């Protein structure tokens, strides 16, 4: 464990449970945009506008996004 196989790049999942774009989402987008182009980034969230705000900061070749439906208890 902890070893990376040759040819497999770094993968990172960014998750947000924010319901609107605010300071925390903007900070996450800034972080995402500053990542090395070799990092495979997936953005996961519940609100499409919030996920898109983070994804829009990524290089267009690294855009993976998933919106999950919120389930109330």
C-alpha positions, 0 to 999 in steps of 0.5 A: 500500500502507498506504492504507485504503479508505473504509468498510473498518475495521481487521482484526486477526488474533490467533494463539496456539500455546499448548496451555493457558491461562496467563499469555500467553493471559490477556495476549492476552485482556486486549489483545483485550478492550481493543481499540476496538469498531470493530476486526474481530478474528479469533482463530486457534489450535490448542486450542479452550479457548485460542481461547475464552479469548481470544474470550471477552474480545471484545465478542460482536458481534466474535467470529470464531474459527478452530481449526486442527488441529495437524500433527506433523512 
